[in-house]
Amino acid sequence: MRALTIAGLISDREVWLPEPGFVVDATVEDRPGDMEFLALDGAGRPLARTTLPVQVPCGLPSGDDPSPGGHGFAVCSGVVAYPEETEAWHVLHRGRPVHVAKKPAAPTEVTVEWPAQMHAAKGSVTIMWKATHADCMAALGWTRDGGRSWQAVAAPTRQTRIEVDLSLLPGGPDCLFELMVTDGWTTERLQSKQAPSPERGWAVRIVSPRQGESLASGDRVGLLAYAYHVEERVIDPSAVHWHSSIDASLGVGAALAVRLTPGRHRLVASAHGAEHQIDLVVADG
């Protein structure tokens, strides 16, 4: 079924504050709730009706009323029926109109600049896009098999500059990016050229400490890293080995607590032939 993703806030003043939704094919089911979404044709006739619940962020104890009152706002998300003929939306909260939107007169046009080296095994690339409509959002996906399966690369964002670390993307014979851009009514899908990209294999990332961090001597330092196989999507915490340029071997495991000698350290986490390194300083005294 043709549907539209819905995400937004309902304020305690009963105002619906939506994010632009993406047009998708999905099963739409009415879920008992206080939000009602009416898709209308050009003459104002209802084409479809979907209800969704609202929730207070972080949740409330079971039995509490999940309404905006007393909390400032509540969240509503899901998918709603979106027939091809839809020209307007009426949104109601507990039967009260809270939002009206009409389809733009002119369709949104989108352009994208794909980087030249997007199918390399390593390095960062920048994807730039722009749209003729001011309030658009974009999401970026990657496929290694010509579109049979997709991996999300960048969550929906209004930023027109998207940075991508190629080493985190699985390689394969038929790789390409797809940029989905929406103005809340139409969704444009733009694809890069399809080409093979080398498989990445194992990758290691240090989560903590951070690059360039300064630490106090005598304190126990929490080391945290993860090792994973990019194509197979498996992790191996027990394979992570830590090494310091001053203290030599620090131990094995994805998470350790150690004390480091004062000085400038080159900290390395490695596993299965892959490694990640950072520099940090441990102050003396």
C-alpha positions in Angstrom: 0.0 0.0 0.0 1.2 3.5 -0.7 1.9 5.1 2.6 3.6 8.1 4.2 5.9 7.9 7.2 4.7 10.1 10.1 6.9 11.6 12.9 6.2 14.7 14.9 5.2 16.3 18.2 1.8 17.2 19.6 2.1 20.1 21.9 0.2 20.8 25.1 -1.5 23.6 23.1 -2.7 21.0 20.7 -0.5 22.0 17.8 0.9 19.3 15.5 4.5 19.8 14.6 5.4 17.3 11.9 8.7 16.3 10.2 8.5 15.8 6.4 7.5 12.2 5.8 8.8 9.8 3.2 6.5 8.0 0.6 6.9 4.2 1.1 5.2 0.9 0.3 4.0 -0.4 3.6 1.2 -2.2 5.4 -1.0 0.4 7.1 -2.9 -0.7 10.2 -5.1 1.5 12.4 -3.6 1.5 15.9 -5.8 2.7 18.7 -4.8 6.2 19.6 -5.6 9.9 19.9 -4.1 11.0 16.5 -6.2 10.9 13.4 -4.8 11.5 9.9 -7.2 12.2 7.0 -6.0 12.2 3.4 -8.2 14.4 1.3 -8.6 14.9 -2.5 -8.7 18.2 -4.3 -12.3 18.7 -3.4 -11.8 18.1 0.3 -13.3 14.6 0.2 -11.7 12.0 2.5 -9.6 9.3 0.7 -8.2 7.5 3.7 -8.2 7.6 7.5 -5.5 6.3 9.8 -5.2 6.6 13.6 -2.0 6.4 15.7 -1.2 6.6 19.4 0.9 9.3 21.1 3.6 8.6 23.6 5.5 10.7 26.1 9.3 10.6 25.5 11.1 8.2 27.8 7.8 6.6 28.8 5.6 7.0 31.9 4.8 4.4 34.5 2.2 1.9 33.3 -1.3 3.3 33.7 -0.3 7.0 33.3 -2.1 9.1 30.7 0.2 9.5 27.7 -1.1 12.9 26.8 0.8 16.2 26.3 -0.8 17.9 29.3 1.7 18.5 32.1 4.6 17.2 30.0 4.9 19.9 27.2 4.6 17.6 24.3 4.1 14.0 23.1 5.5 12.0 20.2 3.6 10.3 17.4 5.2 8.2 14.7 4.2 5.5 12.2 2.9 5.1 8.7 -0.5 6.4 7.4 -2.4 5.6 4.2 -1.5 8.0 1.4 -3.5 7.5 -1.8 -2.0 8.9 -5.1 -4.8 11.5 -5.3 -4.1 13.1 -1.9 -4.0 16.9 -2.1 -4.4 17.8 1.6 -4.0 16.5 5.1 -6.2 17.1 8.1 -4.8 16.0 11.4 -7.0 15.7 14.5 -6.1 15.1 18.2 -8.9 13.6 20.2 -11.3 14.8 17.5 -10.0 18.4 17.5 -8.3 19.8 14.3 -4.7 20.5 15.1 -3.1 20.7 11.6 -4.0 21.4 8.0 -1.6 21.1 5.1 -2.0 21.4 1.3 0.1 19.9 -1.4 2.6 22.4 -2.9 1.6 23.8 -6.3 5.0 23.0 -7.9 6.8 19.7 -7.4 10.1 19.7 -5.6 13.2 19.3 -7.7 16.3 17.7 -6.3 19.9 17.6 -7.5 22.8 15.6 -5.9 26.6 15.7 -6.4 28.1 12.2 -6.0 31.8 11.9 -5.1 34.2 10.5 -7.7 35.7 7.8 -5.4 32.6 6.5 -3.7 33.3 2.9 -4.5 36.8 2.8 -2.8 37.4 0.6 0.2 38.6 3.4 2.6 38.4 7.1 3.2 35.6 9.6 3.7 33.4 11.0 0.9 31.0 13.9 0.9 27.6 13.8 -0.7 25.9 17.2 -1.5 22.3 17.7 -2.3 19.9 20.6 -2.8 16.2 21.0 -3.3 13.9 23.7 -4.7 11.7 23.4 -1.6 13.2 24.9 1.6 11.8 22.4 4.2 13.1 19.1 2.8 14.8 16.1 4.5 17.1 13.4 3.1 18.1 9.9 4.0 21.0 8.0 2.5 21.1 4.2 1.8 23.8 1.8 0.5 23.5 -1.5 -1.3 26.1 -4.1 -2.1 23.9 -6.3 -4.3 22.2 -4.0 -6.8 19.3 -3.1 -4.5 18.2 -6.5 -3.3 19.1 -5.4 0.2 19.8 -1.9 1.7 21.7 -0.5 4.6 20.9 2.9 6.2 23.9 5.2 6.0 22.5 8.5 7.2 19.3 9.0 9.2 16.8 11.6 7.9 18.5 15.0 8.0 18.0 18.6 6.8 21.8 18.9 6.3 22.6 19.2 2.6 26.1 17.9 3.2 26.4 14.2 4.3 29.8 12.7 5.2 30.3 9.0 4.8 33.1 6.7 6.0 33.5 4.2 3.3 35.3 1.7 5.5 32.1 1.1 7.4 30.1 0.1 4.3 30.0 -3.6 3.1 31.7 -4.2 -0.2 30.3 -6.3 -3.0 29.9 -6.6 -6.8 27.0 -4.2 -7.3 27.4 -1.2 -4.9 25.6 2.1 -5.1 24.1 4.9 -2.9 20.5 6.0 -3.0 19.5 9.4 -1.6 15.8 9.8 -0.7 14.7 13.4 -0.4 11.2 14.4 0.7 9.2 17.6 1.1 6.5 15.8 3.0 4.4 15.1 -0.1 6.7 13.6 -2.7 9.8 11.5 -2.3 12.6 11.7 -4.9 15.0 8.8 -5.1 18.3 9.5 -6.7 20.9 6.8 -7.2 24.7 6.9 -7.9 26.4 4.8 -10.5 26.6 1.1 -9.8 30.1 -0.4 -9.5 32.0 -3.1 -7.6 33.6 -2.1 -4.3 36.2 -4.2 -2.3 35.0 -6.1 0.7 36.1 -4.5 3.9 36.4 -7.6 6.2 37.1 -6.9 9.9 37.1 -3.4 11.3 37.9 -2.1 14.7 36.8 1.2 16.3 37.8 2.7 19.6 34.8 4.3 21.3 36.6 5.5 24.5 38.9 7.3 25.2 38.5 9.9 22.5 41.2 11.1 20.1 43.4 13.8 21.8 41.8 13.4 25.2 43.8 14.5 28.3 43.6 12.2 31.3 44.9 12.5 34.9 47.6 10.1 36.1 46.5 7.5 38.7 42.9 7.4 37.5 41.6 4.2 36.0 40.9 4.7 32.3 37.9 2.9 30.7 38.9 1.4 27.3 36.0 0.5 25.0 36.2 -0.7 21.4 34.3 -3.0 19.1 35.5 -5.4 16.4 33.1 -6.4 13.7 33.0 -8.0 10.2 31.5 -5.4 7.9 30.0 -7.8 5.4 29.0 -10.6 7.7 27.7 -8.2 10.4 29.1 -10.2 13.3 31.1 -8.9 16.3 34.0 -10.5 18.3 34.5 -8.7 21.6 37.0 -11.3 22.8 39.4 -10.6 19.9 40.2 -7.0 20.8 43.8 -6.5 21.9 45.0 -3.2 23.4 48.5 -1.8 23.1 50.1 1.4 24.3 53.2 3.0 22.9 54.4 3.5 26.5 52.9 0.7 28.6 53.0 -2.0 25.8 50.3 -4.7 26.0 47.2 -3.6 28.1 45.1 -6.7 27.8 42.5 -8.4 25.7 38.7 -7.6 25.5 36.4 -5.0 24.1 36.1 -3.3 27.5 38.9 -2.9 30.0 39.8 -0.6 32.9 43.6 0.3 33.2 46.0 2.8 34.7 48.3 4.4 32.2 51.8 5.8 32.8 52.1 9.6 32.4 53.1 10.8 29.0 51.8 10.9 25.4 50.3 7.6 24.4 49.6 6.1 21.0 46.7 3.7 21.9 46.0 0.9 19.5 43.0 -1.6 19.5 43.4 -4.5 17.1 41.6 -7.7 16.0 41.8 -10.1 13.1 44.4 -8.0 11.4 42.5 -4.7 11.6 43.3 -1.9 14.0 42.3 1.6 15.1 44.6 4.0 16.9 44.3 7.2 18.8 46.6 9.6 20.6 46.0 10.8 24.2 47.9 12.5 27.0 48.2 11.3 30.6 49.2 14.2 32.8 51.8 13.7 35.5 50.4 14.5 38.9 
